[in-house]
Amino acid sequence: MGIFEFVSNIFKPAVDLVDELNTSEEERLELKKQILKIENDLQARLLEYETKLMEAQASIVRAEAQSQSWIARNWRPITMLTMLTLVVFGSLGVFNVTLQDEFWLLLQIGLGGYVIGRSAEKIVPQLMKNRQPPAEG
């Protein structure tokens, strides 16, 4: 379940409760409107947080890629290639090693961080461009 579904599920009981109130239809609609406004505000803040998180991750990957140090630029790709080699050789039975759960978690984090970082490099500038008010002219 994503974070936005989680937030919606938090507010759903309150919206359902409003339907059961013995008030006029206008009052019920007004309460629902207020609850939905709070939910939308929270989701907007979550989106803002996610955007900042992606920007931070992208800046880390960018800083590593632009570093003057060979090892800083290449440690992540070398690590991922090493892990991929272990997975492939292990699957082919070249060596008999059982990969621990921590290995798979680290592989997921590494690949996820790389993919998210690279995606953020492309997506975040577009998001920020769309958020800026149009130039008056």
Helices and strands as residue ranges (DSSP letters): H 3-20, H 25-66, H 70-92, H 101-131
